[in-house]
Amino acid sequence: MTDVWVGMLLVTGVAGLMVTLGLLAHRLRRGSAGPAIGAAMAAYDEAMHSTAYDTFVETQAQAGRAIPLLAPGKR
């Protein structure tokens, strides 16, 4: 019987930890720390994963050169 309680406690503890980390990640991405974390990850990618950094730079460049489309029927 104690094995069941220990197992349930372990599963509940891991689930609680995952929820807490998920909420923390959500808050960091939505708050003012989001751009700072993005810049830190870009610096890490530049040093450790050069192809990932190249992809990040290309994504930023594509976002900056979005072409506005005309409304249908207007020329």
N, C-alpha and C positions, 0 to 999 in steps of 0.2 A: 504494500500500500504506500509506503514512503517513496518507493521508486516512482510511482505515478505522480506524486506531488512534486518530487524533485524534477521530473521531466516537464511537468506543466509549468513549474517556476522557471525553468531554463528557457522553454519556448516563449513564455510571456516576457521574460527579460530581454531576449534577443529581438522579439517583435517591438517592444518598447524602445529599444536602442535604435532600431531601424527607422521607426517613426520619428524619433527625436532628430536623428541625423538628416532625414528627409526634410523636416521642417526647417532645420538650420540651413540646409542648402538652399531651400526655397527663399528664405529670408535674405541670405547673402546675395542671391542672384537678383532679387527684386529691389533691394536696398541700394544705398550709395556705394556699398563695397563691390557691387557687380562689375563695374568697369575696372576697378583695381585688381580684382581677381582675374578678369580676362587678360589684362596686361601682364600680370605675373605668369599666367599660364602661357601666354605668347612668348615671353622671355624664356621660360623653361623649354618650350617646344623648339625655339630657335637654337638653343644649346644642345638639346638631347635628340630631337626628332626634326631634322631639317625639312623633311618633306611635309610634316604637319604644319610647320611654321609657314612654308610656302603656300600651303592651302589656306591658312588663316589670312595671309596678306592678300591673296587673290580674292577671297571672300569679301574682305573689307573694300578692295578696289571695285568689285562688282556692285556692292551696295552703294558706293559713292557715285557711280555712273549710271544710275537708273534713268531711263529715258521716259519722260512723261508722254503718255499716249493721248491723242485727241479723242474727244467724245464721238461716238458713232454719229454719222451724218454731218459732221463739221469737217471742213477742209482748210 
